[in-house]
Every structure is written in structure tokens, then in C-alpha cells.
């Protein structure tokens, strides 16, 4: 643990000095007795230690006036731990959860931070990627600060390209080119079963349908009317394009091929189809390359932040990550608000790149992208560049439900159980009903 801590201190000494200056402005005026600020986080899992201990120790070192007490809970149960605490009026001072903040803000579980942000020159929304900062807002108000990010990138197998007579240095730029490349790269065995499929539009990160709709100019929510717009004509066209792959290559045959990924990794671990060598191209998360490098170092691949788009379309990707917010009823904002706010800033702005360096996540602020420890890795460079194309999620407090309904809609459409238009119209109805149930 101490070895990692020393290495990070050396690498980020400049950033930490900024953190000292930032915290010192307010906290040096505090009383000699230390103030303890509590944080509930889903980080780390066992492979990511010693983050919890380290982040508490380093803050305690640079700020003698503040103790940071971090409590962790698994992703699967952290909400179950938080909700009773909010109901009882004794939640932690700060909570770290997945982006965006919409659900927590809409239900009244997150404190607004507008006044703190507006009064603090060190917190400028323009310093974060727009798609990241958008996840901190609900109905025009700020409820959270960002932490780490990921992005969406396009991968292709260069050896497969060479075998198919394609230029291995060039990825398809449009949906039409992608269709053509997919056809050339798809292979069957003697029995007619697929050995390789060029591309699957609903595979891996692309099971999130929204990015295809955005690329085609579609919208999924009208904030002025409060209406869900899943069946926007441009979204319907995007789903029709996906369905064209199911019709041409067979949804069931594709599903059979993908079943091989379920236990392909060591110890039965699921790994993506591209890493298994079953697809020649993939629209995947920036985190996918670490899986490839670990489980399939023999694959000669390339990646780009520019995904294929329809003619006249636009780049619009997906970004996820975590954020920190103040849960309603937390005593910190009532009794020692300056300490809580300074810790939030330090964690979001200073500690965030330390975390990203340790575990391989992406920085959420462009200013850090040029630091040598990130800029020297071409894969990180590509992934960070893709953050500039990240599209804000629709600002609806039932976003998780919405995304799940869209995944189901795609499945209905590709298996021919519903037309693309009907599948998306059904999503509109179900999500609108859920939205109206939550927001009354």
C-alpha cells in the first residue's frame, strides 16, 4: 500500500499542491479541533484497494483541520444502506453514486448546490466536459460534482481487416460504410454457422440504444412539455437500421454466436465478443481495452473516438461514471458546510485524477488530459477525446427504467415481435406513465 501511495504522491505532487492551496483558503481558519466529514462510496472493490485508506490519509496530511471518514458499500446494496439513513435523518455528509443525479434530485434526496457553485471561483462548470457536467443538473439546478468518467469508442481488428482486403488503418465513417465492412468481414464455417460477424449494432455498450438515436438526430425527451419522445421519427429510423442487421444475419444466429462469450474468460468470466475474436468491430466502452489487453493480447486492434454515423448525422456518445452529492438531512451542511464543500471540491477536482491513474478510469476535466501519465498512453488519449462527444442523458428521474425499456424494445424489434415504431411507441407509454407516477 505504501509503495502505491508514494508513487502517486510523486506523480501528482503538483496537483496535490493545488489541493493544499484550495483547501487552505477556508480550512486554515477552522478551529484546531478536526472536523470529520463522512463519505459513503461504492469504491473500492478489493482489486482497487488501497484507495479508501489512501484518500483519507492524504487529505488528513494536507489538511490538519479535516478528517475524511470513508465508508464503503457494494454497488448492489449501497442504495439500501443510504435510503434508511436519509429517512432517519442521519445520512453521511457526502455520497458517491453513479451518474446522473436526476433521480435523487427529483425525489428530494439531494441538496441543491447552486449557491456554493456560484460563489466559488474554483468551481467552473466549463472546466468539465459538457456531457459530464450535464449529469450534475436537474431542472437547471446543480445537485452534484463529478468524479471519474468513461466514454464510448470504436474498435476494429486490424488482422481481420487485412484478411478481408480492407485498409487496416481506416475505420468505417458512416453507417453505409459500416454495413459494407460488416458484410466483407463476416465469415461462416462449413456448416453455415458464423465464425465471425463483422459488427453487431446491439452488442456490448451499444445495447444502449440512445446513442444511435442521437447520432441520427433523434431526441428522447422534450423538457418543455415533459414528454418522453422515444418514438421520434429519427429514433425509429435508427432502430430500423439495427433491425436490418437482424434480418440480414439472423438475430437467433447472432445470439448463438454471442453465447460463446458468456463463460469465455478465466474462471467462467464473461468477456466481450470482440475480445473473443467473434466480431471484427465493436462500439464499446473505453474500459474495454483493458479487458482485451488482459485476456487477448494477441489481438491486433485499433480504436477511434469517431463512431460510424449516418449521412448528415453527428457524433454523440455515451459517458458514465460517478458523482458526489449531499443527501438531504446530512448534518454536515448544517453544522460545518465549509468543510463539507471543500472536501467535495478536493475529492472531485484533486482526488479524481489520482483515482483515474490508479485504476485506469478517465479524467472528467480536459485540463488533466494533457498530463503525461494520461497523454502518454494512446488508448487513454483516444478514450478521453471521445468524452468531447458524450451526449448528456435525458434529464428524467426515471432514466434507469427508460434505458432498460429501450434495451427490451430493441430486443422485441430485432426478433420481429414488434415493429421498430411500435416498440418505441410502447416505450414512450410505459416510461411516460412511470415518470408521471414519480413526478406528481
C-alpha positions as CSV (number, residue, x, y, z in Angstrom):
1,X,0.0,0.0,0.0
2,X,2.8,2.4,0.9
3,X,4.5,1.8,-2.4
4,X,1.5,2.8,-4.4
5,X,0.9,5.8,-2.1
6,X,4.5,7.0,-2.6
7,X,4.3,6.6,-6.4
8,X,1.1,8.5,-6.6
9,X,2.4,11.3,-4.4
10,X,5.4,11.7,-6.6
11,X,3.4,11.7,-9.8
12,X,0.8,14.1,-8.6
13,X,2.7,16.4,-6.4
14,X,1.8,19.4,-8.5
15,X,-1.9,18.5,-8.3
16,X,-1.8,17.9,-4.6
17,X,-0.2,21.3,-4.1
18,X,-3.2,22.8,-5.8
19,X,-5.3,20.8,-3.5
20,X,-3.4,22.2,-0.5
21,X,-3.9,25.7,-1.7
22,X,-7.6,25.1,-2.4
23,X,-8.3,23.6,1.0
24,X,-6.1,26.0,2.9
25,X,-8.2,29.1,1.9
26,X,-11.1,28.0,4.1
27,X,-9.9,25.3,6.4
28,X,-6.9,27.0,7.9
29,X,-9.4,29.4,9.5
30,X,-11.2,26.5,11.2
31,X,-10.8,25.5,14.8
32,X,-7.8,23.5,16.0
33,X,-10.1,20.5,16.6
34,X,-10.5,18.4,13.5
35,X,-13.8,18.2,11.7
36,X,-14.8,14.8,10.5
37,X,-16.6,14.7,7.1
38,X,-18.2,11.3,6.2
39,X,-18.3,9.8,2.7
40,X,-20.3,6.8,1.6
41,X,-18.8,5.3,-1.5
42,X,-19.1,2.1,-3.7
43,X,-15.3,2.3,-4.2
44,X,-13.2,0.4,-3.9
45,X,-13.8,-3.2,-4.7
46,X,-11.0,-5.5,-3.4
47,X,-8.9,-5.0,-6.6
48,X,-8.9,-1.3,-6.1
49,X,-7.5,-1.0,-2.6
50,X,-5.9,0.9,-1.0
51,X,-8.0,3.8,-2.2
52,X,-10.2,4.2,0.8
53,X,-7.3,4.3,3.2
54,X,-5.1,6.3,1.0
55,X,-7.6,9.1,0.2
56,X,-8.4,9.5,3.9
57,X,-4.7,9.6,4.8
58,X,-3.6,12.1,2.1
59,X,-6.4,14.5,2.9
60,X,-5.6,14.3,6.6
61,X,-2.0,15.1,5.8
62,X,-2.6,18.1,3.6
63,X,-5.4,19.5,5.8
64,X,-4.9,19.1,9.5
65,X,-8.3,20.6,10.2
66,X,-10.3,17.9,8.5
67,X,-10.7,14.1,8.8
68,X,-12.3,12.2,5.9
69,X,-14.1,9.1,7.1
70,X,-14.9,6.8,4.1
71,X,-17.5,4.0,4.5
72,X,-17.9,1.6,1.6
73,X,-20.8,-0.5,0.4
74,X,-21.1,-2.7,-2.7
75,X,-22.9,-1.3,-5.7
76,X,-25.7,-3.8,-5.3
77,X,-26.5,-2.7,-1.7
78,X,-25.4,0.9,-1.4
79,X,-28.8,2.4,-2.0
80,X,-30.3,0.0,0.5
81,X,-27.8,1.4,3.0
82,X,-28.4,5.1,2.1
83,X,-32.2,5.2,1.9
84,X,-32.9,4.2,5.6
85,X,-30.3,6.7,6.7
86,X,-32.0,9.5,4.8
87,X,-35.3,8.5,6.2
88,X,-33.9,8.5,9.7
89,X,-32.4,12.0,9.2
90,X,-28.7,10.8,9.7
91,X,-27.2,10.2,6.3
92,X,-23.5,10.6,5.6
93,X,-22.3,14.1,4.7
94,X,-21.4,13.1,1.1
95,X,-22.4,10.2,-1.0
96,X,-20.8,8.8,-4.2
97,X,-23.1,7.1,-6.7
98,X,-23.4,6.6,-10.4
99,X,-24.3,9.4,-12.7
100,X,-26.6,11.2,-13.4
101,X,-28.2,12.8,-10.3
102,X,-31.7,13.2,-11.8
103,X,-33.4,10.5,-9.7
104,X,-32.0,11.7,-6.4
105,X,-32.8,15.3,-7.1
106,X,-36.3,14.7,-8.4
107,X,-37.2,12.7,-5.3
108,X,-35.8,15.3,-2.9
109,X,-32.9,13.2,-1.7
110,X,-30.1,15.6,-2.8
111,X,-29.4,19.1,-1.6
112,X,-29.0,21.8,-4.3
113,X,-25.5,23.2,-4.6
114,X,-26.2,26.3,-6.7
115,X,-25.2,28.9,-4.2
116,X,-22.0,27.2,-3.4
117,X,-21.1,26.8,-7.1
118,X,-22.0,30.3,-8.0
119,X,-20.0,31.8,-5.1
120,X,-16.9,29.7,-5.6
121,X,-14.4,30.8,-8.4
122,X,-12.7,27.4,-8.2
123,X,-15.8,25.6,-9.4
124,X,-16.5,26.5,-13.0
125,X,-18.9,24.2,-14.9
126,X,-16.9,24.9,-18.1
127,X,-13.9,23.1,-16.6
128,X,-15.7,19.7,-17.0
129,X,-16.7,18.0,-20.2
130,X,-20.2,19.3,-21.1
131,X,-21.7,15.8,-21.2
132,X,-20.3,15.1,-17.7
133,X,-21.5,18.4,-16.2
134,X,-24.9,17.9,-17.6
135,X,-25.4,14.9,-15.4
136,X,-25.0,17.1,-12.3
137,X,-28.0,19.2,-13.2
138,X,-31.7,18.7,-12.7
139,X,-34.2,21.3,-13.9
140,X,-31.4,23.9,-14.2
141,X,-30.1,23.4,-10.7
142,X,-26.8,21.9,-9.6
143,X,-27.0,18.9,-7.2
144,X,-23.7,17.2,-7.5
145,X,-20.0,17.4,-8.5
146,X,-18.4,14.9,-11.0
147,X,-15.9,12.2,-10.3
148,X,-14.4,9.8,-12.9
149,X,-15.7,9.0,-16.3
150,X,-15.7,6.6,-19.2
151,X,-16.5,7.0,-22.8
152,X,-17.6,5.2,-26.0
153,X,-15.1,4.3,-28.7
154,X,-15.0,2.2,-31.8
155,X,-12.7,-0.8,-32.0
156,X,-11.6,-2.8,-35.0
157,X,-9.5,-5.9,-35.6
158,X,-6.7,-4.9,-38.0
159,X,-5.8,-8.5,-38.9
160,X,-9.4,-9.3,-39.8
161,X,-9.4,-6.1,-42.0
162,X,-6.3,-7.2,-43.8
163,X,-7.8,-10.7,-44.4
164,X,-10.9,-9.1,-45.9
165,X,-8.9,-6.8,-48.1
166,X,-9.8,-3.6,-46.1
167,X,-7.3,-0.9,-45.1
168,X,-6.4,-1.8,-41.5
169,X,-5.6,1.9,-40.7
170,X,-9.1,3.2,-41.6
171,X,-12.3,2.5,-39.7
172,X,-15.8,3.0,-41.4
173,X,-17.0,6.5,-41.1
174,X,-20.7,6.2,-42.0
175,X,-23.5,3.6,-41.4
176,X,-23.3,2.8,-45.1
177,X,-19.6,2.0,-44.9
178,X,-20.2,0.1,-41.7
179,X,-22.8,-2.0,-43.5
180,X,-20.4,-2.8,-46.3
181,X,-17.5,-3.6,-44.0
182,X,-19.7,-5.9,-41.9
183,X,-20.6,-7.9,-45.0
184,X,-16.9,-8.2,-46.0
185,X,-15.8,-9.2,-42.6
186,X,-18.4,-11.8,-41.7
187,X,-17.4,-15.4,-42.1
188,X,-19.2,-18.8,-41.8
189,X,-17.9,-22.2,-41.2
190,X,-18.7,-25.3,-43.4
191,X,-22.0,-25.9,-41.5
192,X,-23.2,-22.3,-42.1
193,X,-22.6,-21.1,-38.6
194,X,-20.9,-17.8,-38.0
195,X,-17.3,-17.8,-37.2
196,X,-17.0,-14.1,-37.2
197,X,-19.6,-11.3,-37.6
198,X,-18.3,-8.0,-38.8
199,X,-20.4,-5.9,-36.4
200,X,-23.5,-6.2,-34.2
201,X,-25.3,-2.9,-33.5
202,X,-26.8,-4.0,-30.2
203,X,-23.8,-5.7,-28.8
204,X,-21.7,-4.6,-25.7
205,X,-22.1,-0.9,-25.0
206,X,-24.3,-0.5,-28.0
207,X,-27.1,-2.2,-26.2
208,X,-27.7,1.4,-25.0
209,X,-29.9,2.4,-27.9
210,X,-29.9,6.2,-27.2
211,X,-26.6,6.9,-28.8
212,X,-27.7,5.5,-32.2
213,X,-30.8,7.8,-32.0
214,X,-28.7,10.8,-31.1
215,X,-26.3,10.1,-34.0
216,X,-29.3,10.2,-36.3
217,X,-30.6,13.5,-34.9
218,X,-33.2,11.9,-32.6
219,X,-34.4,13.1,-29.3
220,X,-35.7,11.1,-26.3
221,X,-37.2,13.8,-24.1
222,X,-38.9,17.2,-24.5
223,X,-38.1,19.2,-21.4
224,X,-40.6,21.9,-22.3
225,X,-43.6,19.6,-22.5
226,X,-42.3,16.9,-20.1
227,X,-43.0,14.3,-22.7
228,X,-41.0,11.2,-23.4
229,X,-40.1,11.1,-27.2
230,X,-38.7,7.6,-27.7
231,X,-40.7,7.2,-30.9
232,X,-39.1,10.3,-32.5
233,X,-39.0,9.5,-36.3
234,X,-35.2,9.7,-36.3
235,X,-35.1,7.2,-33.5
236,X,-37.4,4.9,-35.4
237,X,-35.1,5.1,-38.4
238,X,-32.1,4.3,-36.2
239,X,-33.9,1.2,-34.9
240,X,-34.9,0.2,-38.4
241,X,-31.2,0.3,-39.3
242,X,-30.4,-2.0,-36.4
243,X,-33.2,-4.4,-37.4
244,X,-31.7,-4.6,-40.9
245,X,-28.8,-6.4,-39.4
246,X,-31.1,-8.8,-37.6
247,X,-32.9,-9.5,-40.9
248,X,-29.7,-9.9,-42.9
249,X,-27.7,-12.0,-40.5
250,X,-30.4,-13.6,-38.3
251,X,-31.0,-12.5,-34.7
252,X,-31.1,-16.1,-33.5
253,X,-27.8,-17.0,-35.3
254,X,-26.2,-13.9,-33.8
255,X,-27.4,-14.8,-30.4
256,X,-26.0,-18.3,-30.7
257,X,-22.6,-16.8,-31.6
258,X,-22.7,-14.4,-28.6
259,X,-23.5,-17.2,-26.2
260,X,-19.8,-18.2,-26.5
261,X,-18.8,-15.0,-24.7
262,X,-20.8,-15.9,-21.5
263,X,-18.0,-18.0,-20.0
264,X,-15.1,-17.4,-22.3
265,X,-12.9,-15.7,-19.7
266,X,-10.8,-17.3,-16.9
267,X,-12.9,-18.9,-14.3
268,X,-16.0,-18.6,-16.5
269,X,-15.8,-14.8,-16.6
270,X,-17.9,-13.1,-19.3
271,X,-15.8,-11.2,-21.8
272,X,-17.0,-9.2,-24.8
273,X,-17.4,-10.6,-28.3
274,X,-14.5,-8.6,-29.8
275,X,-12.1,-9.9,-27.2
276,X,-13.3,-13.4,-28.0
277,X,-12.5,-12.8,-31.7
278,X,-16.1,-13.3,-32.7
279,X,-16.7,-9.8,-34.0
280,X,-14.4,-7.7,-36.2
281,X,-15.7,-4.3,-35.0
282,X,-17.3,-3.1,-31.8
283,X,-18.8,0.1,-30.4
284,X,-17.7,-0.4,-26.8
285,X,-16.7,1.3,-23.6
286,X,-13.3,2.9,-23.1
287,X,-12.8,0.4,-20.3
288,X,-13.0,-2.5,-22.8
289,X,-9.4,-2.2,-24.0
290,X,-8.1,-3.2,-20.6
291,X,-10.1,-6.5,-20.9
292,X,-8.7,-7.0,-24.4
293,X,-5.1,-6.4,-23.3
294,X,-5.6,-8.8,-20.3
295,X,-7.4,-11.7,-22.0
296,X,-6.5,-11.4,-25.6
297,X,-3.1,-9.6,-26.0
298,X,-2.6,-11.4,-29.4
299,X,-5.4,-9.3,-31.0
300,X,-4.0,-6.6,-33.2
301,X,-6.6,-3.9,-32.8
302,X,-7.1,-0.1,-33.2
303,X,-9.6,2.3,-31.8
304,X,-11.0,5.7,-32.5
305,X,-13.3,8.2,-30.8
306,X,-15.2,8.6,-34.1
307,X,-18.0,6.1,-34.4
308,X,-19.8,5.5,-37.7
309,X,-22.7,7.9,-38.1
310,X,-25.5,8.2,-40.7
311,X,-25.0,10.6,-43.6
312,X,-25.7,14.0,-42.2
313,X,-25.6,12.7,-38.6
314,X,-23.4,13.8,-35.7
315,X,-21.0,12.3,-33.2
316,X,-22.9,11.6,-29.9
317,X,-21.6,9.1,-27.5
318,X,-22.3,7.7,-24.0
319,X,-20.4,8.5,-20.9
320,X,-20.9,7.1,-17.5
321,X,-19.1,7.4,-14.2
322,X,-19.8,8.6,-10.6
323,X,-20.6,11.8,-8.8
324,X,-20.8,13.0,-5.3
325,X,-23.7,14.8,-3.7
326,X,-25.0,15.9,-0.3
327,X,-28.0,13.7,0.8
328,X,-31.0,15.5,2.3
329,X,-30.7,15.8,6.0
330,X,-27.0,15.4,6.3
331,X,-25.8,17.3,9.3
332,X,-22.5,18.4,7.7
333,X,-24.2,21.1,5.5
334,X,-26.0,22.4,8.6
335,X,-23.1,22.3,11.1
336,X,-19.9,22.6,9.1
337,X,-20.8,23.4,5.5
338,X,-17.5,25.0,4.6
339,X,-15.6,21.8,5.5
340,X,-18.0,19.6,3.5
341,X,-17.8,21.8,0.4
342,X,-14.0,22.0,0.5
343,X,-13.8,18.2,0.8
344,X,-16.3,17.8,-2.1
345,X,-14.1,20.1,-4.2
346,X,-10.9,18.3,-3.3
347,X,-12.4,14.9,-4.0
348,X,-13.9,16.0,-7.3
349,X,-11.1,18.1,-8.7
350,X,-7.9,16.8,-7.0
351,X,-8.5,13.2,-5.9
352,X,-10.3,12.3,-9.1
353,X,-7.2,12.1,-11.3
354,X,-5.4,10.1,-8.6
355,X,-8.2,7.5,-8.8
356,X,-8.1,7.5,-12.6
357,X,-4.4,7.0,-12.6
358,X,-4.6,4.1,-10.1
359,X,-7.5,2.1,-11.8
360,X,-7.5,3.3,-15.4
361,X,-10.7,5.4,-15.5
362,X,-10.9,8.6,-17.5
363,X,-10.5,12.1,-16.1
364,X,-13.6,14.2,-16.2
365,X,-11.8,17.5,-16.8
366,X,-10.0,18.4,-20.0
367,X,-7.1,20.1,-18.1
368,X,-5.9,16.8,-16.9
369,X,-6.0,15.0,-20.2
370,X,-2.6,16.5,-21.2
371,X,-0.8,15.4,-18.1
372,X,1.9,12.9,-19.2
373,X,0.6,10.0,-17.2
374,X,-2.6,10.1,-19.3
375,X,-1.4,11.7,-22.6
376,X,1.5,9.2,-22.9
377,X,-1.0,6.3,-23.4
378,X,-2.5,6.4,-26.9
379,X,-5.5,4.4,-25.8
380,X,-6.3,6.8,-23.0
381,X,-5.9,9.7,-25.5
382,X,-8.5,8.2,-27.8
383,X,-10.8,7.5,-24.9
384,X,-10.5,11.0,-23.4
385,X,-11.0,12.5,-26.9
386,X,-14.3,10.6,-27.1
387,X,-15.5,12.4,-23.9
388,X,-15.9,15.5,-26.0
389,X,-18.7,13.7,-28.0
390,X,-20.6,12.5,-24.9
391,X,-24.2,13.4,-25.1
392,X,-26.0,14.4,-21.9
393,X,-28.6,11.9,-20.8
394,X,-32.2,13.0,-20.9
395,X,-33.0,14.8,-17.7
396,X,-35.6,12.4,-16.4
397,X,-35.7,10.9,-12.9
398,X,-36.7,7.5,-14.3
399,X,-33.7,7.3,-16.6
400,X,-32.7,3.8,-15.4
401,X,-36.1,2.5,-16.2
402,X,-36.1,4.3,-19.5
403,X,-32.8,2.7,-20.5
404,X,-34.0,-0.8,-19.6
405,X,-37.2,-0.3,-21.5
406,X,-35.2,0.7,-24.6
407,X,-33.0,-2.4,-24.3
408,X,-36.2,-4.5,-24.2
409,X,-37.6,-2.6,-27.2
410,X,-34.5,-3.3,-29.3
411,X,-34.9,-7.0,-28.5
412,X,-38.5,-7.0,-29.5
413,X,-37.7,-5.3,-32.7
414,X,-34.7,-7.5,-33.8
415,X,-36.6,-10.7,-33.1
416,X,-39.6,-9.4,-35.1
417,X,-42.0,-9.4,-32.2
418,X,-42.8,-5.7,-32.8
419,X,-42.0,-3.2,-35.5
420,X,-39.4,-0.6,-34.6
421,X,-42.1,2.1,-34.5
422,X,-44.4,0.0,-32.2
423,X,-41.6,-1.0,-29.9
424,X,-40.6,2.6,-29.4
425,X,-44.2,3.8,-29.0
426,X,-44.6,1.3,-26.3
427,X,-41.5,2.6,-24.5
428,X,-43.0,6.1,-24.7
429,X,-46.2,4.9,-23.0
430,X,-44.5,2.9,-20.2
431,X,-41.8,5.5,-19.4
432,X,-44.3,8.4,-19.5
433,X,-46.5,6.6,-17.1
434,X,-43.6,5.9,-14.7
435,X,-42.4,9.5,-15.0
436,X,-45.9,10.8,-14.1
437,X,-46.0,8.4,-11.2
438,X,-42.7,9.7,-9.8
439,X,-43.2,13.4,-10.5
440,X,-46.6,14.5,-9.3
